[in-house]
Amino acid sequence: MPIIETNEKLTRIIRGRSIELVIQEAGLVTIVFDDYSTMRVQVAGGPTINPLAESKIESVLEIGAELTLVSEDSGTATLRLAQAGSSVTVKDEIGKIEYAG
């Protein structure tokens, strides 16, 4: 059974941010938050759906090559990472990197 771990660093950075927009392309999902920061996730396979809509992020879980965003109302969205450990980048509203991993 895979080990589910909270990504503490990424959770600290994006907790409380609300999703404003999700842009889906082949191999890439870009999430724009209410503070105009962005999270880019390189994904395996085609685009995924956004079941979180405009939810606030509560935590981020990692299970192998899967990244799960958990909202404050307990909704989840799971993205299959292109490569575990190097598929996520978060930038603040002016483009400064807050997280890469």
Phi and psi restraints in degrees (range 20) as a CNS / XPLOR table:
assign (resid 1 and name C) (resid 2 and name N)
       (resid 2 and name CA) (resid 2 and name C) 1.0 -65.3 20.0 2
assign (resid 2 and name N) (resid 2 and name CA)
       (resid 2 and name C) (resid 3 and name N) 1.0 150.1 20.0 2
assign (resid 2 and name C) (resid 3 and name N)
       (resid 3 and name CA) (resid 3 and name C) 1.0 -89.0 20.0 2
assign (resid 3 and name N) (resid 3 and name CA)
       (resid 3 and name C) (resid 4 and name N) 1.0 126.8 20.0 2
assign (resid 3 and name C) (resid 4 and name N)
       (resid 4 and name CA) (resid 4 and name C) 1.0 -94.3 20.0 2
assign (resid 4 and name N) (resid 4 and name CA)
       (resid 4 and name C) (resid 5 and name N) 1.0 124.5 20.0 2
assign (resid 4 and name C) (resid 5 and name N)
       (resid 5 and name CA) (resid 5 and name C) 1.0 -127.6 20.0 2
assign (resid 5 and name N) (resid 5 and name CA)
       (resid 5 and name C) (resid 6 and name N) 1.0 142.0 20.0 2
assign (resid 5 and name C) (resid 6 and name N)
       (resid 6 and name CA) (resid 6 and name C) 1.0 -78.4 20.0 2
assign (resid 6 and name N) (resid 6 and name CA)
       (resid 6 and name C) (resid 7 and name N) 1.0 131.2 20.0 2
assign (resid 6 and name C) (resid 7 and name N)
       (resid 7 and name CA) (resid 7 and name C) 1.0 -83.5 20.0 2
assign (resid 7 and name N) (resid 7 and name CA)
       (resid 7 and name C) (resid 8 and name N) 1.0 93.5 20.0 2
assign (resid 7 and name C) (resid 8 and name N)
       (resid 8 and name CA) (resid 8 and name C) 1.0 -60.8 20.0 2
assign (resid 8 and name N) (resid 8 and name CA)
       (resid 8 and name C) (resid 9 and name N) 1.0 -43.5 20.0 2
assign (resid 8 and name C) (resid 9 and name N)
       (resid 9 and name CA) (resid 9 and name C) 1.0 -64.6 20.0 2
assign (resid 9 and name N) (resid 9 and name CA)
       (resid 9 and name C) (resid 10 and name N) 1.0 -48.2 20.0 2
assign (resid 9 and name C) (resid 10 and name N)
       (resid 10 and name CA) (resid 10 and name C) 1.0 -67.1 20.0 2
assign (resid 10 and name N) (resid 10 and name CA)
       (resid 10 and name C) (resid 11 and name N) 1.0 -38.1 20.0 2
assign (resid 10 and name C) (resid 11 and name N)
       (resid 11 and name CA) (resid 11 and name C) 1.0 -59.9 20.0 2
assign (resid 11 and name N) (resid 11 and name CA)
       (resid 11 and name C) (resid 12 and name N) 1.0 -46.4 20.0 2
assign (resid 11 and name C) (resid 12 and name N)
       (resid 12 and name CA) (resid 12 and name C) 1.0 -59.1 20.0 2
assign (resid 12 and name N) (resid 12 and name CA)
       (resid 12 and name C) (resid 13 and name N) 1.0 -36.3 20.0 2
assign (resid 12 and name C) (resid 13 and name N)
       (resid 13 and name CA) (resid 13 and name C) 1.0 -74.1 20.0 2
assign (resid 13 and name N) (resid 13 and name CA)
       (resid 13 and name C) (resid 14 and name N) 1.0 -44.0 20.0 2
assign (resid 13 and name C) (resid 14 and name N)
       (resid 14 and name CA) (resid 14 and name C) 1.0 -105.4 20.0 2
assign (resid 14 and name N) (resid 14 and name CA)
       (resid 14 and name C) (resid 15 and name N) 1.0 -3.3 20.0 2
assign (resid 14 and name C) (resid 15 and name N)
       (resid 15 and name CA) (resid 15 and name C) 1.0 -57.1 20.0 2
assign (resid 15 and name N) (resid 15 and name CA)
       (resid 15 and name C) (resid 16 and name N) 1.0 132.6 20.0 2
assign (resid 15 and name C) (resid 16 and name N)
       (resid 16 and name CA) (resid 16 and name C) 1.0 88.7 20.0 2
assign (resid 16 and name N) (resid 16 and name CA)
       (resid 16 and name C) (resid 17 and name N) 1.0 -10.1 20.0 2
assign (resid 16 and name C) (resid 17 and name N)
       (resid 17 and name CA) (resid 17 and name C) 1.0 -80.0 20.0 2
assign (resid 17 and name N) (resid 17 and name CA)
       (resid 17 and name C) (resid 18 and name N) 1.0 139.3 20.0 2
assign (resid 17 and name C) (resid 18 and name N)
       (resid 18 and name CA) (resid 18 and name C) 1.0 -96.4 20.0 2
assign (resid 18 and name N) (resid 18 and name CA)
       (resid 18 and name C) (resid 19 and name N) 1.0 138.8 20.0 2
assign (resid 18 and name C) (resid 19 and name N)
       (resid 19 and name CA) (resid 19 and name C) 1.0 -75.9 20.0 2
assign (resid 19 and name N) (resid 19 and name CA)
       (resid 19 and name C) (resid 20 and name N) 1.0 124.9 20.0 2
assign (resid 19 and name C) (resid 20 and name N)
       (resid 20 and name CA) (resid 20 and name C) 1.0 -100.7 20.0 2
assign (resid 20 and name N) (resid 20 and name CA)
       (resid 20 and name C) (resid 21 and name N) 1.0 -38.4 20.0 2
assign (resid 20 and name C) (resid 21 and name N)
       (resid 21 and name CA) (resid 21 and name C) 1.0 -152.6 20.0 2
assign (resid 21 and name N) (resid 21 and name CA)
       (resid 21 and name C) (resid 22 and name N) 1.0 141.4 20.0 2
assign (resid 21 and name C) (resid 22 and name N)
       (resid 22 and name CA) (resid 22 and name C) 1.0 -123.7 20.0 2
assign (resid 22 and name N) (resid 22 and name CA)
       (resid 22 and name C) (resid 23 and name N) 1.0 123.8 20.0 2
assign (resid 22 and name C) (resid 23 and name N)
       (resid 23 and name CA) (resid 23 and name C) 1.0 -110.2 20.0 2
assign (resid 23 and name N) (resid 23 and name CA)
       (resid 23 and name C) (resid 24 and name N) 1.0 123.1 20.0 2
assign (resid 23 and name C) (resid 24 and name N)
       (resid 24 and name CA) (resid 24 and name C) 1.0 -115.3 20.0 2
assign (resid 24 and name N) (resid 24 and name CA)
       (resid 24 and name C) (resid 25 and name N) 1.0 127.6 20.0 2
assign (resid 24 and name C) (resid 25 and name N)
       (resid 25 and name CA) (resid 25 and name C) 1.0 -131.8 20.0 2
assign (resid 25 and name N) (resid 25 and name CA)
       (resid 25 and name C) (resid 26 and name N) 1.0 166.2 20.0 2
assign (resid 25 and name C) (resid 26 and name N)
       (resid 26 and name CA) (resid 26 and name C) 1.0 -60.3 20.0 2
assign (resid 26 and name N) (resid 26 and name CA)
       (resid 26 and name C) (resid 27 and name N) 1.0 119.5 20.0 2
assign (resid 26 and name C) (resid 27 and name N)
       (resid 27 and name CA) (resid 27 and name C) 1.0 82.1 20.0 2
assign (resid 27 and name N) (resid 27 and name CA)
       (resid 27 and name C) (resid 28 and name N) 1.0 1.0 20.0 2
assign (resid 27 and name C) (resid 28 and name N)
       (resid 28 and name CA) (resid 28 and name C) 1.0 -149.9 20.0 2
assign (resid 28 and name N) (resid 28 and name CA)
       (resid 28 and name C) (resid 29 and name N) 1.0 134.4 20.0 2
assign (resid 28 and name C) (resid 29 and name N)
       (resid 29 and name CA) (resid 29 and name C) 1.0 -122.3 20.0 2
assign (resid 29 and name N) (resid 29 and name CA)
       (resid 29 and name C) (resid 30 and name N) 1.0 126.9 20.0 2
assign (resid 29 and name C) (resid 30 and name N)
       (resid 30 and name CA) (resid 30 and name C) 1.0 -114.6 20.0 2
assign (resid 30 and name N) (resid 30 and name CA)
       (resid 30 and name C) (resid 31 and name N) 1.0 126.4 20.0 2
assign (resid 30 and name C) (resid 31 and name N)
       (resid 31 and name CA) (resid 31 and name C) 1.0 -110.4 20.0 2
assign (resid 31 and name N) (resid 31 and name CA)
       (resid 31 and name C) (resid 32 and name N) 1.0 127.0 20.0 2
assign (resid 31 and name C) (resid 32 and name N)
       (resid 32 and name CA) (resid 32 and name C) 1.0 -105.0 20.0 2
assign (resid 32 and name N) (resid 32 and name CA)
       (resid 32 and name C) (resid 33 and name N) 1.0 126.0 20.0 2
assign (resid 32 and name C) (resid 33 and name N)
       (resid 33 and name CA) (resid 33 and name C) 1.0 -93.9 20.0 2
assign (resid 33 and name N) (resid 33 and name CA)
       (resid 33 and name C) (resid 34 and name N) 1.0 169.4 20.0 2
assign (resid 33 and name C) (resid 34 and name N)
       (resid 34 and name CA) (resid 34 and name C) 1.0 -64.0 20.0 2
assign (resid 34 and name N) (resid 34 and name CA)
       (resid 34 and name C) (resid 35 and name N) 1.0 -20.6 20.0 2
assign (resid 34 and name C) (resid 35 and name N)
       (resid 35 and name CA) (resid 35 and name C) 1.0 -94.0 20.0 2
assign (resid 35 and name N) (resid 35 and name CA)
       (resid 35 and name C) (resid 36 and name N) 1.0 11.4 20.0 2
assign (resid 35 and name C) (resid 36 and name N)
       (resid 36 and name CA) (resid 36 and name C) 1.0 70.7 20.0 2
assign (resid 36 and name N) (resid 36 and name CA)
       (resid 36 and name C) (resid 37 and name N) 1.0 11.2 20.0 2
assign (resid 36 and name C) (resid 37 and name N)
       (resid 37 and name CA) (resid 37 and name C) 1.0 -77.3 20.0 2
assign (resid 37 and name N) (resid 37 and name CA)
       (resid 37 and name C) (resid 38 and name N) 1.0 162.7 20.0 2
assign (resid 37 and name C) (resid 38 and name N)
       (resid 38 and name CA) (resid 38 and name C) 1.0 -132.9 20.0 2
assign (resid 38 and name N) (resid 38 and name CA)
       (resid 38 and name C) (resid 39 and name N) 1.0 151.3 20.0 2
assign (resid 38 and name C) (resid 39 and name N)
       (resid 39 and name CA) (resid 39 and name C) 1.0 -126.4 20.0 2
assign (resid 39 and name N) (resid 39 and name CA)
       (resid 39 and name C) (resid 40 and name N) 1.0 122.4 20.0 2
assign (resid 39 and name C) (resid 40 and name N)
       (resid 40 and name CA) (resid 40 and name C) 1.0 -108.0 20.0 2
assign (resid 40 and name N) (resid 40 and name CA)
       (resid 40 and name C) (resid 41 and name N) 1.0 128.3 20.0 2
assign (resid 40 and name C) (resid 41 and name N)
       (resid 41 and name CA) (resid 41 and name C) 1.0 -124.0 20.0 2
assign (resid 41 and name N) (resid 41 and name CA)
       (resid 41 and name C) (resid 42 and name N) 1.0 117.3 20.0 2
assign (resid 41 and name C) (resid 42 and name N)
       (resid 42 and name CA) (resid 42 and name C) 1.0 -78.2 20.0 2
assign (resid 42 and name N) (resid 42 and name CA)
       (resid 42 and name C) (resid 43 and name N) 1.0 121.5 20.0 2
assign (resid 42 and name C) (resid 43 and name N)
       (resid 43 and name CA) (resid 43 and name C) 1.0 -115.1 20.0 2
assign (resid 43 and name N) (resid 43 and name CA)
       (resid 43 and name C) (resid 44 and name N) 1.0 155.0 20.0 2
assign (resid 43 and name C) (resid 44 and name N)
       (resid 44 and name CA) (resid 44 and name C) 1.0 -88.1 20.0 2
assign (resid 44 and name N) (resid 44 and name CA)
       (resid 44 and name C) (resid 45 and name N) 1.0 135.1 20.0 2
assign (resid 44 and name C) (resid 45 and name N)
       (resid 45 and name CA) (resid 45 and name C) 1.0 85.5 20.0 2
assign (resid 45 and name N) (resid 45 and name CA)
       (resid 45 and name C) (resid 46 and name N) 1.0 -166.5 20.0 2
assign (resid 45 and name C) (resid 46 and name N)
       (resid 46 and name CA) (resid 46 and name C) 1.0 -78.9 20.0 2
assign (resid 46 and name N) (resid 46 and name CA)
       (resid 46 and name C) (resid 47 and name N) 1.0 -176.4 20.0 2
assign (resid 46 and name C) (resid 47 and name N)
       (resid 47 and name CA) (resid 47 and name C) 1.0 -61.9 20.0 2
assign (resid 47 and name N) (resid 47 and name CA)
       (resid 47 and name C) (resid 48 and name N) 1.0 155.7 20.0 2
assign (resid 47 and name C) (resid 48 and name N)
       (resid 48 and name CA) (resid 48 and name C) 1.0 -115.3 20.0 2
assign (resid 48 and name N) (resid 48 and name CA)
       (resid 48 and name C) (resid 49 and name N) 1.0 168.3 20.0 2
assign (resid 48 and name C) (resid 49 and name N)
       (resid 49 and name CA) (resid 49 and name C) 1.0 -88.0 20.0 2
assign (resid 49 and name N) (resid 49 and name CA)
       (resid 49 and name C) (resid 50 and name N) 1.0 166.2 20.0 2
assign (resid 49 and name C) (resid 50 and name N)
       (resid 50 and name CA) (resid 50 and name C) 1.0 -115.1 20.0 2
assign (resid 50 and name N) (resid 50 and name CA)
       (resid 50 and name C) (resid 51 and name N) 1.0 87.2 20.0 2
assign (resid 50 and name C) (resid 51 and name N)
       (resid 51 and name CA) (resid 51 and name C) 1.0 -74.6 20.0 2
assign (resid 51 and name N) (resid 51 and name CA)
       (resid 51 and name C) (resid 52 and name N) 1.0 -6.6 20.0 2
assign (resid 51 and name C) (resid 52 and name N)
       (resid 52 and name CA) (resid 52 and name C) 1.0 -87.2 20.0 2
assign (resid 52 and name N) (resid 52 and name CA)
       (resid 52 and name C) (resid 53 and name N) 1.0 -16.3 20.0 2
assign (resid 52 and name C) (resid 53 and name N)
       (resid 53 and name CA) (resid 53 and name C) 1.0 49.3 20.0 2
assign (resid 53 and name N) (resid 53 and name CA)
       (resid 53 and name C) (resid 54 and name N) 1.0 -118.4 20.0 2
assign (resid 53 and name C) (resid 54 and name N)
       (resid 54 and name CA) (resid 54 and name C) 1.0 -106.9 20.0 2
assign (resid 54 and name N) (resid 54 and name CA)
       (resid 54 and name C) (resid 55 and name N) 1.0 40.5 20.0 2
assign (resid 54 and name C) (resid 55 and name N)
       (resid 55 and name CA) (resid 55 and name C) 1.0 -78.7 20.0 2
assign (resid 55 and name N) (resid 55 and name CA)
       (resid 55 and name C) (resid 56 and name N) 1.0 159.9 20.0 2
assign (resid 55 and name C) (resid 56 and name N)
       (resid 56 and name CA) (resid 56 and name C) 1.0 -90.4 20.0 2
assign (resid 56 and name N) (resid 56 and name CA)
       (resid 56 and name C) (resid 57 and name N) 1.0 139.8 20.0 2
assign (resid 56 and name C) (resid 57 and name N)
       (resid 57 and name CA) (resid 57 and name C) 1.0 -78.7 20.0 2
assign (resid 57 and name N) (resid 57 and name CA)
       (resid 57 and name C) (resid 58 and name N) 1.0 132.9 20.0 2
assign (resid 57 and name C) (resid 58 and name N)
       (resid 58 and name CA) (resid 58 and name C) 1.0 -101.2 20.0 2
assign (resid 58 and name N) (resid 58 and name CA)
       (resid 58 and name C) (resid 59 and name N) 1.0 -45.3 20.0 2
assign (resid 58 and name C) (resid 59 and name N)
       (resid 59 and name CA) (resid 59 and name C) 1.0 -158.0 20.0 2
assign (resid 59 and name N) (resid 59 and name CA)
       (resid 59 and name C) (resid 60 and name N) 1.0 168.9 20.0 2
assign (resid 59 and name C) (resid 60 and name N)
       (resid 60 and name CA) (resid 60 and name C) 1.0 -128.5 20.0 2
assign (resid 60 and name N) (resid 60 and name CA)
       (resid 60 and name C) (resid 61 and name N) 1.0 126.5 20.0 2
assign (resid 60 and name C) (resid 61 and name N)
       (resid 61 and name CA) (resid 61 and name C) 1.0 -111.6 20.0 2
assign (resid 61 and name N) (resid 61 and name CA)
       (resid 61 and name C) (resid 62 and name N) 1.0 148.5 20.0 2
assign (resid 61 and name C) (resid 62 and name N)
       (resid 62 and name CA) (resid 62 and name C) 1.0 -125.2 20.0 2
assign (resid 62 and name N) (resid 62 and name CA)
       (resid 62 and name C) (resid 63 and name N) 1.0 131.2 20.0 2
assign (resid 62 and name C) (resid 63 and name N)
       (resid 63 and name CA) (resid 63 and name C) 1.0 -131.7 20.0 2
assign (resid 63 and name N) (resid 63 and name CA)
       (resid 63 and name C) (resid 64 and name N) 1.0 94.9 20.0 2
assign (resid 63 and name C) (resid 64 and name N)
       (resid 64 and name CA) (resid 64 and name C) 1.0 60.9 20.0 2
assign (resid 64 and name N) (resid 64 and name CA)
       (resid 64 and name C) (resid 65 and name N) 1.0 -119.7 20.0 2
assign (resid 64 and name C) (resid 65 and name N)
       (resid 65 and name CA) (resid 65 and name C) 1.0 -97.8 20.0 2
assign (resid 65 and name N) (resid 65 and name CA)
       (resid 65 and name C) (resid 66 and name N) 1.0 25.1 20.0 2
assign (resid 65 and name C) (resid 66 and name N)
       (resid 66 and name CA) (resid 66 and name C) 1.0 -117.7 20.0 2
assign (resid 66 and name N) (resid 66 and name CA)
       (resid 66 and name C) (resid 67 and name N) 1.0 137.4 20.0 2
assign (resid 66 and name C) (resid 67 and name N)
       (resid 67 and name CA) (resid 67 and name C) 1.0 -115.1 20.0 2
assign (resid 67 and name N) (resid 67 and name CA)
       (resid 67 and name C) (resid 68 and name N) 1.0 123.4 20.0 2
assign (resid 67 and name C) (resid 68 and name N)
       (resid 68 and name CA) (resid 68 and name C) 1.0 -115.4 20.0 2
assign (resid 68 and name N) (resid 68 and name CA)
       (resid 68 and name C) (resid 69 and name N) 1.0 123.0 20.0 2
assign (resid 68 and name C) (resid 69 and name N)
       (resid 69 and name CA) (resid 69 and name C) 1.0 -93.2 20.0 2
assign (resid 69 and name N) (resid 69 and name CA)
       (resid 69 and name C) (resid 70 and name N) 1.0 130.4 20.0 2
assign (resid 69 and name C) (resid 70 and name N)
       (resid 70 and name CA) (resid 70 and name C) 1.0 -114.8 20.0 2
assign (resid 70 and name N) (resid 70 and name CA)
       (resid 70 and name C) (resid 71 and name N) 1.0 127.8 20.0 2
assign (resid 70 and name C) (resid 71 and name N)
       (resid 71 and name CA) (resid 71 and name C) 1.0 -89.9 20.0 2
assign (resid 71 and name N) (resid 71 and name CA)
       (resid 71 and name C) (resid 72 and name N) 1.0 168.3 20.0 2
assign (resid 71 and name C) (resid 72 and name N)
       (resid 72 and name CA) (resid 72 and name C) 1.0 -62.7 20.0 2
assign (resid 72 and name N) (resid 72 and name CA)
       (resid 72 and name C) (resid 73 and name N) 1.0 -25.1 20.0 2
assign (resid 72 and name C) (resid 73 and name N)
       (resid 73 and name CA) (resid 73 and name C) 1.0 -95.2 20.0 2
assign (resid 73 and name N) (resid 73 and name CA)
       (resid 73 and name C) (resid 74 and name N) 1.0 19.0 20.0 2
assign (resid 73 and name C) (resid 74 and name N)
       (resid 74 and name CA) (resid 74 and name C) 1.0 72.1 20.0 2
assign (resid 74 and name N) (resid 74 and name CA)
       (resid 74 and name C) (resid 75 and name N) 1.0 10.4 20.0 2
assign (resid 74 and name C) (resid 75 and name N)
       (resid 75 and name CA) (resid 75 and name C) 1.0 -70.8 20.0 2
assign (resid 75 and name N) (resid 75 and name CA)
       (resid 75 and name C) (resid 76 and name N) 1.0 155.4 20.0 2
assign (resid 75 and name C) (resid 76 and name N)
       (resid 76 and name CA) (resid 76 and name C) 1.0 -135.3 20.0 2
assign (resid 76 and name N) (resid 76 and name CA)
       (resid 76 and name C) (resid 77 and name N) 1.0 152.7 20.0 2
assign (resid 76 and name C) (resid 77 and name N)
       (resid 77 and name CA) (resid 77 and name C) 1.0 -136.6 20.0 2
assign (resid 77 and name N) (resid 77 and name CA)
       (resid 77 and name C) (resid 78 and name N) 1.0 125.5 20.0 2
assign (resid 77 and name C) (resid 78 and name N)
       (resid 78 and name CA) (resid 78 and name C) 1.0 -111.4 20.0 2
assign (resid 78 and name N) (resid 78 and name CA)
       (resid 78 and name C) (resid 79 and name N) 1.0 130.2 20.0 2
assign (resid 78 and name C) (resid 79 and name N)
       (resid 79 and name CA) (resid 79 and name C) 1.0 -116.1 20.0 2
assign (resid 79 and name N) (resid 79 and name CA)
       (resid 79 and name C) (resid 80 and name N) 1.0 131.9 20.0 2
assign (resid 79 and name C) (resid 80 and name N)
       (resid 80 and name CA) (resid 80 and name C) 1.0 -83.6 20.0 2
assign (resid 80 and name N) (resid 80 and name CA)
       (resid 80 and name C) (resid 81 and name N) 1.0 115.5 20.0 2
assign (resid 80 and name C) (resid 81 and name N)
       (resid 81 and name CA) (resid 81 and name C) 1.0 -72.5 20.0 2
assign (resid 81 and name N) (resid 81 and name CA)
       (resid 81 and name C) (resid 82 and name N) 1.0 143.0 20.0 2
assign (resid 81 and name C) (resid 82 and name N)
       (resid 82 and name CA) (resid 82 and name C) 1.0 -62.2 20.0 2
assign (resid 82 and name N) (resid 82 and name CA)
       (resid 82 and name C) (resid 83 and name N) 1.0 -39.6 20.0 2
assign (resid 82 and name C) (resid 83 and name N)
       (resid 83 and name CA) (resid 83 and name C) 1.0 -150.8 20.0 2
assign (resid 83 and name N) (resid 83 and name CA)
       (resid 83 and name C) (resid 84 and name N) 1.0 119.1 20.0 2
assign (resid 83 and name C) (resid 84 and name N)
       (resid 84 and name CA) (resid 84 and name C) 1.0 -57.8 20.0 2
assign (resid 84 and name N) (resid 84 and name CA)
       (resid 84 and name C) (resid 85 and name N) 1.0 134.6 20.0 2
assign (resid 84 and name C) (resid 85 and name N)
       (resid 85 and name CA) (resid 85 and name C) 1.0 87.8 20.0 2
assign (resid 85 and name N) (resid 85 and name CA)
       (resid 85 and name C) (resid 86 and name N) 1.0 -7.2 20.0 2
assign (resid 85 and name C) (resid 86 and name N)
       (resid 86 and name CA) (resid 86 and name C) 1.0 -149.6 20.0 2
assign (resid 86 and name N) (resid 86 and name CA)
       (resid 86 and name C) (resid 87 and name N) 1.0 32.2 20.0 2
assign (resid 86 and name C) (resid 87 and name N)
       (resid 87 and name CA) (resid 87 and name C) 1.0 -116.7 20.0 2
assign (resid 87 and name N) (resid 87 and name CA)
       (resid 87 and name C) (resid 88 and name N) 1.0 1.3 20.0 2
assign (resid 87 and name C) (resid 88 and name N)
       (resid 88 and name CA) (resid 88 and name C) 1.0 -122.5 20.0 2
assign (resid 88 and name N) (resid 88 and name CA)
       (resid 88 and name C) (resid 89 and name N) 1.0 132.8 20.0 2
assign (resid 88 and name C) (resid 89 and name N)
       (resid 89 and name CA) (resid 89 and name C) 1.0 -134.2 20.0 2
assign (resid 89 and name N) (resid 89 and name CA)
       (resid 89 and name C) (resid 90 and name N) 1.0 131.1 20.0 2
assign (resid 89 and name C) (resid 90 and name N)
       (resid 90 and name CA) (resid 90 and name C) 1.0 -117.3 20.0 2
assign (resid 90 and name N) (resid 90 and name CA)
       (resid 90 and name C) (resid 91 and name N) 1.0 130.1 20.0 2
assign (resid 90 and name C) (resid 91 and name N)
       (resid 91 and name CA) (resid 91 and name C) 1.0 -122.8 20.0 2
assign (resid 91 and name N) (resid 91 and name CA)
       (resid 91 and name C) (resid 92 and name N) 1.0 145.5 20.0 2
assign (resid 91 and name C) (resid 92 and name N)
       (resid 92 and name CA) (resid 92 and name C) 1.0 -76.3 20.0 2
assign (resid 92 and name N) (resid 92 and name CA)
       (resid 92 and name C) (resid 93 and name N) 1.0 -176.5 20.0 2
assign (resid 92 and name C) (resid 93 and name N)
       (resid 93 and name CA) (resid 93 and name C) 1.0 -63.9 20.0 2
assign (resid 93 and name N) (resid 93 and name CA)
       (resid 93 and name C) (resid 94 and name N) 1.0 -18.3 20.0 2
assign (resid 93 and name C) (resid 94 and name N)
       (resid 94 and name CA) (resid 94 and name C) 1.0 -104.9 20.0 2
assign (resid 94 and name N) (resid 94 and name CA)
       (resid 94 and name C) (resid 95 and name N) 1.0 6.7 20.0 2
assign (resid 94 and name C) (resid 95 and name N)
       (resid 95 and name CA) (resid 95 and name C) 1.0 94.0 20.0 2
assign (resid 95 and name N) (resid 95 and name CA)
       (resid 95 and name C) (resid 96 and name N) 1.0 4.3 20.0 2
assign (resid 95 and name C) (resid 96 and name N)
       (resid 96 and name CA) (resid 96 and name C) 1.0 -75.5 20.0 2
assign (resid 96 and name N) (resid 96 and name CA)
       (resid 96 and name C) (resid 97 and name N) 1.0 133.9 20.0 2
assign (resid 96 and name C) (resid 97 and name N)
       (resid 97 and name CA) (resid 97 and name C) 1.0 -71.1 20.0 2
assign (resid 97 and name N) (resid 97 and name CA)
       (resid 97 and name C) (resid 98 and name N) 1.0 124.3 20.0 2
assign (resid 97 and name C) (resid 98 and name N)
       (resid 98 and name CA) (resid 98 and name C) 1.0 -99.5 20.0 2
assign (resid 98 and name N) (resid 98 and name CA)
       (resid 98 and name C) (resid 99 and name N) 1.0 -28.2 20.0 2
assign (resid 98 and name C) (resid 99 and name N)
       (resid 99 and name CA) (resid 99 and name C) 1.0 -154.2 20.0 2
assign (resid 99 and name N) (resid 99 and name CA)
       (resid 99 and name C) (resid 100 and name N) 1.0 138.2 20.0 2
assign (resid 99 and name C) (resid 100 and name N)
       (resid 100 and name CA) (resid 100 and name C) 1.0 -142.6 20.0 2
assign (resid 100 and name N) (resid 100 and name CA)
       (resid 100 and name C) (resid 101 and name N) 1.0 122.8 20.0 2
